[in-house]
């Protein structure tokens, strides 16, 4: 079964949301003084969330550009 562009984008958004939730959760645990969570782990998690958001945004922009180009093609 093939996924449509909308489904792929939705899955990407869900993954980014999940990574941001994990980063926020780790940050909260660290701020509450949990000795098992290091500042390095929190920073890596936050960077992963930031990079995945940036990548998803760039993919979305490329999809919008491609859609606009297709819509402007003469029939």
C-alpha positions in Angstrom: 0.0 0.0 0.0 1.4 3.4 -1.0 1.2 6.3 1.3 0.0 9.7 -0.1 2.0 12.9 0.4 -0.4 14.0 3.1 0.1 10.8 5.0 3.8 11.0 4.8 3.8 14.6 6.0 1.4 13.6 8.9 3.7 10.8 9.9 6.7 13.2 9.8 4.8 15.7 12.0 3.9 12.9 14.5 7.6 11.8 14.7 8.7 15.4 15.3 6.0 15.9 18.0 7.1 12.7 19.7 10.8 13.8 19.7 9.8 17.2 21.1 7.8 15.5 23.8 10.7 13.3 24.8 13.0 16.3 24.9 10.6 18.2 27.1 10.1 15.2 29.4 13.8 14.7 29.8 14.3 18.4 30.5 11.6 18.3 33.2 13.1 15.2 34.8 16.6 16.8 34.8 15.2 20.0 36.3 13.6 18.0 39.1 17.0 16.7 40.1 16.9 13.2 38.7 20.6 12.0 38.9 20.0 9.4 36.2 19.5 12.1 33.5 22.6 14.1 32.5 22.7 17.5 31.0 24.4 16.0 27.9 21.5 13.6 27.4 19.0 16.4 27.7 20.9 18.6 25.2 21.3 15.8 22.7 17.5 15.1 22.9 16.7 18.8 22.4 19.1 18.9 19.4 17.4 15.9 17.8 14.0 17.5 18.2 15.3 20.7 16.8 16.9 19.0 13.8 13.9 16.9 13.0 11.7 20.0 13.1 14.0 21.8 10.8 14.2 18.9 8.4 10.4 18.4 8.4 9.9 22.1 7.7 12.3 22.0 4.7 10.6 18.9 3.3 7.2 20.6 3.7 8.6 23.7 1.9 9.8 21.5 -1.0 6.5 19.8 -1.2 4.7 23.1 -1.4 7.1 24.4 -4.0 6.6 21.2 -6.1 2.8 21.5 -5.8 2.8 25.1 -6.8 5.0 24.3 -9.8 2.7 21.5 -10.9 -0.4 23.8 -10.5 1.2 26.4 -12.7 1.9 24.0 -15.5 -0.1 24.5 -18.6 -2.5 21.7 -19.5 
